[in-house]
Amino acid sequence: MSFMSDKRAISPLIATVLLIVLSVGMGVAVMSWGEEYIEAKAEFVQGVQETVTSCDLVQLSIIKISGVEQMCLAETTVKGLIDNGPDADVQDIHARLLGANGVYVDESILDTPLPRGSASPVAFSVGDIGAISQIKFTPKTLIAGKQVVCSKQAIVAENIRKC
């Protein structure tokens, strides 16, 4: 009796089939886990991109005629003309005014949303804050049905003249 003849082994064909089945099983498990991971990351990135893109599209400006900004103070009412760019609707505008007698904040100066590519007159009462040295207009837009303040797209008007 020889030493090699007493040993039993798996045939090469069965060994190959077992290796293939094991490899395919591991591949399926890894792909299943990876698919869930990638989907979760894609949803997160899409949400961040939507937030950034919606605000980045807002292009608010104060209309100028002959180089003069059309923004003035008539007693205790600020009057002006606001222009919206062609890419995004503005739902509302937040205004912060710096006057000689203090600061005034108005969370909502638009009566109706300002559609893309349009202009609108604005007029809002500010009380007695004296001569206005600065007004900051911050647009608000809708993202996923929720109003969001786009602080990077804020515009500033300075040295407001009397009407």
GROMACS elastic network, one bead per residue, 0.5 to 0.9 nm:
[ bonds ]
;  ai    aj funct       b0    kb
    1     4     6  0.85974   500
    1     5     6  0.70952   500
    1     6     6  0.77761   500
    2     5     6  0.55501   500
    2     6     6  0.71532   500
    3     6     6  0.61371   500
    3     7     6  0.76166   500
    4     7     6  0.57489   500
    4     8     6  0.87440   500
    5     8     6  0.78901   500
    9    12     6  0.88711   500
   10    13     6  0.82068   500
   10    14     6  0.64938   500
   10    15     6  0.63337   500
   11    14     6  0.54525   500
   11    15     6  0.63022   500
   11    16     6  0.87539   500
   12    15     6  0.50466   500
   12    16     6  0.61337   500
   12    17     6  0.86934   500
   13    16     6  0.52145   500
   13    17     6  0.63468   500
   13    18     6  0.87269   500
   14    17     6  0.51336   500
   14    18     6  0.61621   500
   14    19     6  0.86630   500
   15    18     6  0.51414   500
   15    19     6  0.62352   500
   15    20     6  0.87098   500
   16    19     6  0.51689   500
   16    20     6  0.62664   500
   16    21     6  0.87123   500
   17    20     6  0.51524   500
   17    21     6  0.61929   500
   17    22     6  0.85869   500
   18    21     6  0.51794   500
   18    22     6  0.60951   500
   18    23     6  0.85572   500
   19    22     6  0.51202   500
   19    23     6  0.60684   500
   19    24     6  0.85760   500
   20    23     6  0.51127   500
   20    24     6  0.60934   500
   20    25     6  0.85027   500
   21    24     6  0.52201   500
   21    25     6  0.60727   500
   21    26     6  0.86293   500
   22    25     6  0.51609   500
   22    26     6  0.62264   500
   22    27     6  0.86002   500
   23    26     6  0.52270   500
   23    27     6  0.60981   500
   23    28     6  0.86515   500
   24    27     6  0.50089   500
   24    28     6  0.61576   500
   24    29     6  0.86617   500
   25    28     6  0.52332   500
   25    29     6  0.63215   500
   25    30     6  0.87618   500
   26    29     6  0.51399   500
   26    30     6  0.62092   500
   26    31     6  0.85707   500
   27    30     6  0.52198   500
   27    31     6  0.60333   500
   27    32     6  0.84976   500
   28    31     6  0.51495   500
   28    32     6  0.60462   500
   28    33     6  0.86426   500
   29    32     6  0.52339   500
   29    33     6  0.63415   500
   29    34     6  0.85967   500
   30    33     6  0.52295   500
   30    34     6  0.59820   500
   30    35     6  0.85287   500
   31    35     6  0.59483   500
   31    36     6  0.87125   500
   32    35     6  0.53043   500
   32    36     6  0.66391   500
   32    37     6  0.88419   500
   33    36     6  0.55155   500
   33    37     6  0.63803   500
   33    38     6  0.88218   500
   34    37     6  0.50243   500
   34    38     6  0.60606   500
   34    39     6  0.85448   500
   35    38     6  0.52146   500
   35    39     6  0.61421   500
   35    40     6  0.86436   500
   36    39     6  0.52188   500
   36    40     6  0.62576   500
   36    41     6  0.87467   500
   37    40     6  0.52899   500
   37    41     6  0.63513   500
   37    42     6  0.86918   500
   38    41     6  0.51266   500
   38    42     6  0.60351   500
   38    43     6  0.86697   500
   39    42     6  0.50662   500
   39    43     6  0.62508   500
   39    44     6  0.87177   500
   40    43     6  0.53575   500
   40    44     6  0.64407   500
   40    45     6  0.88323   500
   41    44     6  0.51603   500
   41    45     6  0.61919   500
   41    46     6  0.85754   500
   42    45     6  0.51729   500
   42    46     6  0.60324   500
   42    47     6  0.86149   500
   43    46     6  0.51606   500
   43    47     6  0.62645   500
   43    48     6  0.88037   500
   44    47     6  0.52738   500
   44    48     6  0.64230   500
   44    49     6  0.86914   500
   45    48     6  0.51731   500
   45    49     6  0.60594   500
   45    50     6  0.85762   500
   46    49     6  0.50574   500
   46    50     6  0.61007   500
   46    51     6  0.87004   500
   47    50     6  0.51940   500
   47    51     6  0.63958   500
   47    52     6  0.88230   500
   48    51     6  0.52445   500
   48    52     6  0.63259   500
   48    53     6  0.85528   500
   49    52     6  0.52246   500
   49    53     6  0.58914   500
   49    54     6  0.84525   500
   50    53     6  0.51553   500
   50    54     6  0.59661   500
   50    55     6  0.86527   500
   50   143     6  0.75242   500
   50   144     6  0.87358   500
   51    54     6  0.55480   500
   51    55     6  0.65985   500
   51    56     6  0.85911   500
   51   143     6  0.65672   500
   51   144     6  0.88395   500
   51   148     6  0.87704   500
   52    55     6  0.56518   500
   52    56     6  0.60025   500
   52    57     6  0.87612   500
   53    57     6  0.62337   500
   54    57     6  0.55107   500
   54    58     6  0.72134   500
   54    88     6  0.71884   500
   54   141     6  0.74831   500
   54   142     6  0.79170   500
   54   143     6  0.69027   500
   54   150     6  0.88659   500
   55    58     6  0.55552   500
   55    59     6  0.89811   500
   55    88     6  0.81890   500
   55   139     6  0.87078   500
   55   140     6  0.82060   500
   55   141     6  0.69465   500
   55   142     6  0.88821   500
   55   143     6  0.86590   500
   55   148     6  0.82468   500
   55   149     6  0.81327   500
   55   150     6  0.54396   500
   55   151     6  0.85883   500
   55   152     6  0.80762   500
   55   153     6  0.73541   500
   56    59     6  0.79463   500
   56    88     6  0.88878   500
   56   150     6  0.80498   500
   56   152     6  0.81138   500
   56   153     6  0.73005   500
   57    85     6  0.81281   500
   57    86     6  0.84587   500
   57    87     6  0.55171   500
   57    88     6  0.55852   500
   57    89     6  0.88862   500
   57   153     6  0.89236   500
   58    84     6  0.73558   500
   58    85     6  0.65379   500
   58    86     6  0.83208   500
   58    87     6  0.66074   500
   58    88     6  0.53547   500
   58    89     6  0.73175   500
   58    90     6  0.71739   500
   58   116     6  0.85118   500
   58   139     6  0.76596   500
   58   140     6  0.88654   500
   58   141     6  0.80785   500
   58   150     6  0.80691   500
   58   153     6  0.66718   500
   59    83     6  0.82028   500
   59    84     6  0.57794   500
   59    86     6  0.77519   500
   59    87     6  0.77069   500
   59    88     6  0.78250   500
   59   139     6  0.89510   500
   59   153     6  0.68792   500
   60    82     6  0.71450   500
   60    83     6  0.58432   500
   60    85     6  0.61945   500
   60    90     6  0.84749   500
   60   137     6  0.86077   500
   60   138     6  0.85914   500
   60   139     6  0.72710   500
   60   153     6  0.71386   500
   60   154     6  0.75375   500
   60   155     6  0.70027   500
   61    64     6  0.89703   500
   61    81     6  0.87550   500
   61    82     6  0.58837   500
   61    83     6  0.51764   500
   61    84     6  0.65325   500
   61    85     6  0.80269   500
   61   154     6  0.89631   500
   61   155     6  0.66577   500
   61   156     6  0.89144   500
   62    69     6  0.62274   500
   62    70     6  0.66722   500
   62    71     6  0.75251   500
   62    80     6  0.76849   500
   62    81     6  0.60008   500
   62    83     6  0.59389   500
   62    84     6  0.88726   500
   62   155     6  0.80751   500
   62   156     6  0.87977   500
   62   157     6  0.78964   500
   63    68     6  0.82891   500
   63    69     6  0.58951   500
   63    70     6  0.57188   500
   63    71     6  0.83430   500
   63    80     6  0.81190   500
   63    81     6  0.56033   500
   63    82     6  0.58545   500
   63    83     6  0.60981   500
   63   119     6  0.83676   500
   64    67     6  0.53847   500
   64    68     6  0.50078   500
   64    70     6  0.56045   500
   64    71     6  0.88578   500
   64    81     6  0.84933   500
   65    68     6  0.52716   500
   65    69     6  0.66021   500
   65    70     6  0.69070   500
   66    69     6  0.85271   500
   68    71     6  0.85995   500
   69    72     6  0.85023   500
   69    80     6  0.83133   500
   69    81     6  0.84650   500
   69   157     6  0.78846   500
   69   160     6  0.87327   500
   70    79     6  0.80366   500
   70    80     6  0.52193   500
   70    81     6  0.57612   500
   70    82     6  0.83760   500
   71    78     6  0.71766   500
   71    79     6  0.57180   500
   71    81     6  0.66784   500
   71    82     6  0.88500   500
   71   157     6  0.77770   500
   71   160     6  0.64918   500
   71   161     6  0.73605   500
   71   162     6  0.88238   500
   71   163     6  0.83768   500
   72    77     6  0.84490   500
   72    78     6  0.57888   500
   72    79     6  0.54430   500
   72    80     6  0.62999   500
   72   160     6  0.54543   500
   72   161     6  0.50219   500
   72   162     6  0.52761   500
   72   163     6  0.52086   500
   73    76     6  0.67577   500
   73    77     6  0.57315   500
   73    79     6  0.62475   500
   73    80     6  0.87736   500
   73   131     6  0.83312   500
   73   132     6  0.78541   500
   73   160     6  0.67709   500
   73   161     6  0.62914   500
   73   163     6  0.55185   500
   74    77     6  0.52083   500
   74    78     6  0.62685   500
   74    79     6  0.72672   500
   74   161     6  0.89857   500
   74   162     6  0.59498   500
   74   163     6  0.51382   500
   75    78     6  0.82235   500
   75   127     6  0.86646   500
   75   128     6  0.81299   500
   75   162     6  0.79843   500
   75   163     6  0.84084   500
   76   124     6  0.84956   500
   76   125     6  0.56847   500
   76   126     6  0.55450   500
   76   127     6  0.51501   500
   76   128     6  0.58974   500
   76   129     6  0.79372   500
   76   130     6  0.84624   500
   77   123     6  0.64974   500
   77   124     6  0.54424   500
   77   126     6  0.58553   500
   77   127     6  0.75029   500
   78   122     6  0.77712   500
   78   123     6  0.54210   500
   78   124     6  0.54799   500
   78   125     6  0.63107   500
   78   126     6  0.70546   500
   78   163     6  0.88809   500
   79   121     6  0.73490   500
   79   122     6  0.56363   500
   79   124     6  0.68735   500
   79   125     6  0.89526   500
   79   163     6  0.81507   500
   80   120     6  0.84965   500
   80   121     6  0.56758   500
   80   122     6  0.52822   500
   80   123     6  0.65621   500
   81   119     6  0.69576   500
   81   120     6  0.57480   500
   81   122     6  0.59880   500
   81   123     6  0.88472   500
   82   118     6  0.87154   500
   82   119     6  0.55630   500
   82   120     6  0.54395   500
   82   121     6  0.62367   500
   82   122     6  0.70042   500
   83   114     6  0.85440   500
   83   117     6  0.76007   500
   83   118     6  0.60797   500
   83   120     6  0.65317   500
   83   121     6  0.88446   500
   84    87     6  0.85161   500
   84    88     6  0.79916   500
   84    89     6  0.77109   500
   84    90     6  0.74274   500
   84   114     6  0.69592   500
   84   115     6  0.72469   500
   84   116     6  0.57863   500
   84   117     6  0.54781   500
   84   118     6  0.54919   500
   84   119     6  0.59250   500
   84   120     6  0.84664   500
   85    88     6  0.69831   500
   85    89     6  0.84467   500
   85   115     6  0.88364   500
   85   116     6  0.57606   500
   85   118     6  0.72197   500
   85   119     6  0.88363   500
   86    89     6  0.83576   500
   86   115     6  0.85610   500
   86   118     6  0.77714   500
   87   116     6  0.58077   500
   87   117     6  0.72740   500
   88   115     6  0.72818   500
   88   116     6  0.50748   500
   88   117     6  0.81428   500
   88   141     6  0.79777   500
   89   113     6  0.72114   500
   89   114     6  0.59592   500
   89   117     6  0.83089   500
   89   140     6  0.89559   500
   89   141     6  0.66417   500
   89   142     6  0.81813   500
   90    93     6  0.75105   500
   90   113     6  0.58072   500
   90   114     6  0.50253   500
   90   115     6  0.62630   500
   90   116     6  0.72233   500
   90   139     6  0.62963   500
   90   140     6  0.58327   500
   90   141     6  0.50404   500
   90   142     6  0.78803   500
   91   110     6  0.80366   500
   91   112     6  0.74029   500
   91   114     6  0.62012   500
   91   115     6  0.80444   500
   91   139     6  0.75892   500
   91   140     6  0.55658   500
   91   141     6  0.50293   500
   91   142     6  0.67595   500
   91   147     6  0.74847   500
   92   107     6  0.85122   500
   92   108     6  0.60512   500
   92   109     6  0.68511   500
   92   110     6  0.54831   500
   92   111     6  0.80684   500
   92   112     6  0.75093   500
   92   113     6  0.58519   500
   92   114     6  0.73115   500
   92   138     6  0.86130   500
   92   139     6  0.60884   500
   92   140     6  0.51271   500
   92   141     6  0.70338   500
   92   147     6  0.86515   500
   93   106     6  0.86755   500
   93   107     6  0.70994   500
   93   108     6  0.56088   500
   93   109     6  0.57302   500
   93   110     6  0.62918   500
   93   113     6  0.89875   500
   93   137     6  0.62796   500
   93   138     6  0.55090   500
   93   140     6  0.57170   500
   93   141     6  0.89082   500
   93   149     6  0.85459   500
   94   105     6  0.76722   500
   94   106     6  0.59373   500
   94   108     6  0.53149   500
   94   109     6  0.65215   500
   94   110     6  0.87797   500
   94   136     6  0.80570   500
   94   137     6  0.57045   500
   94   138     6  0.50126   500
   94   139     6  0.63157   500
   94   140     6  0.74054   500
   94   149     6  0.82650   500
   95   104     6  0.81992   500
   95   105     6  0.58009   500
   95   106     6  0.51463   500
   95   107     6  0.63507   500
   95   108     6  0.73231   500
   95   109     6  0.70198   500
   95   135     6  0.67601   500
   95   136     6  0.56418   500
   95   138     6  0.63974   500
   95   139     6  0.88509   500
   96   103     6  0.71863   500
   96   104     6  0.58330   500
   96   106     6  0.64298   500
   96   107     6  0.83664   500
   96   134     6  0.82097   500
   96   135     6  0.56356   500
   96   136     6  0.51527   500
   96   137     6  0.66966   500
   96   138     6  0.84163   500
   97   102     6  0.84120   500
   97   103     6  0.56211   500
   97   104     6  0.50877   500
   97   105     6  0.63016   500
   97   106     6  0.85073   500
   97   126     6  0.83191   500
   97   129     6  0.86320   500
   97   132     6  0.68623   500
   97   133     6  0.78443   500
   97   134     6  0.58051   500
   97   136     6  0.64437   500
   97   137     6  0.88436   500
   98   101     6  0.82571   500
   98   102     6  0.62179   500
   98   104     6  0.66246   500
   98   105     6  0.89369   500
   98   129     6  0.78790   500
   98   131     6  0.85791   500
   98   132     6  0.57887   500
   98   133     6  0.58588   500
   98   134     6  0.52173   500
   98   135     6  0.63929   500
   98   136     6  0.86411   500
   99   102     6  0.52146   500
   99   103     6  0.59092   500
   99   104     6  0.77123   500
   99   128     6  0.87277   500
   99   129     6  0.50385   500
   99   130     6  0.53896   500
   99   131     6  0.53709   500
   99   133     6  0.57682   500
   99   134     6  0.72220   500
   99   135     6  0.88584   500
  100   103     6  0.83316   500
  100   129     6  0.60329   500
  100   131     6  0.53496   500
  100   132     6  0.64171   500
  100   133     6  0.74676   500
  101   128     6  0.74373   500
  101   130     6  0.53610   500
  101   131     6  0.78902   500
  101   132     6  0.89076   500
  102   128     6  0.89816   500
  102   129     6  0.56896   500
  102   130     6  0.79472   500
  103   129     6  0.71009   500
  104   126     6  0.66012   500
  104   127     6  0.82485   500
  104   129     6  0.73472   500
  105   126     6  0.82815   500
  106   109     6  0.65922   500
  106   124     6  0.85572   500
  106   126     6  0.81639   500
  108   111     6  0.79954   500
  109   122     6  0.70614   500
  109   123     6  0.75244   500
  109   124     6  0.64660   500
  110   113     6  0.66262   500
  110   114     6  0.78129   500
  110   120     6  0.88427   500
  110   122     6  0.69340   500
  110   123     6  0.86373   500
  110   124     6  0.89531   500
  111   122     6  0.88282   500
  114   117     6  0.85572   500
  114   118     6  0.67334   500
  114   119     6  0.72139   500
  114   120     6  0.71376   500
  115   118     6  0.58293   500
  115   119     6  0.82164   500
  116   119     6  0.86749   500
  126   129     6  0.70653   500
  127   130     6  0.86369   500
  128   131     6  0.88676   500
  129   132     6  0.72550   500
  131   159     6  0.85543   500
  131   160     6  0.78034   500
  131   161     6  0.85488   500
  131   162     6  0.86790   500
  132   135     6  0.74680   500
  132   158     6  0.79015   500
  132   159     6  0.66448   500
  132   160     6  0.58227   500
  132   161     6  0.81823   500
  133   157     6  0.83098   500
  133   158     6  0.54726   500
  133   160     6  0.61453   500
  134   156     6  0.68788   500
  134   157     6  0.56459   500
  134   159     6  0.62068   500
  134   160     6  0.69498   500
  135   155     6  0.83397   500
  135   156     6  0.56616   500
  135   157     6  0.51611   500
  135   158     6  0.64142   500
  135   159     6  0.88060   500
  135   160     6  0.80893   500
  136   154     6  0.66481   500
  136   155     6  0.57677   500
  136   157     6  0.64686   500
  136   158     6  0.87047   500
  137   153     6  0.88125   500
  137   154     6  0.54494   500
  137   155     6  0.53258   500
  137   156     6  0.63005   500
  137   157     6  0.82141   500
  138   149     6  0.70031   500
  138   150     6  0.64872   500
  138   151     6  0.58120   500
  138   152     6  0.81921   500
  138   153     6  0.66711   500
  138   155     6  0.66001   500
  138   156     6  0.88086   500
  139   148     6  0.86073   500
  139   149     6  0.61825   500
  139   150     6  0.56548   500
  139   151     6  0.72352   500
  139   153     6  0.68568   500
  139   154     6  0.63621   500
  139   155     6  0.86665   500
  140   147     6  0.62898   500
  140   148     6  0.53758   500
  140   150     6  0.56819   500
  140   151     6  0.84366   500
  141   146     6  0.81165   500
  141   147     6  0.55173   500
  141   148     6  0.54293   500
  141   149     6  0.66542   500
  141   150     6  0.71893   500
  142   145     6  0.56050   500
  142   146     6  0.52605   500
  142   148     6  0.59737   500
  142   149     6  0.88826   500
  143   146     6  0.52803   500
  143   147     6  0.63696   500
  143   148     6  0.65899   500
  144   147     6  0.84383   500
  149   152     6  0.89346   500
  150   153     6  0.56565   500
  150   154     6  0.70235   500
  151   154     6  0.53483   500
  152   155     6  0.87533   500
  157   160     6  0.70437   500
  158   161     6  0.89777   500
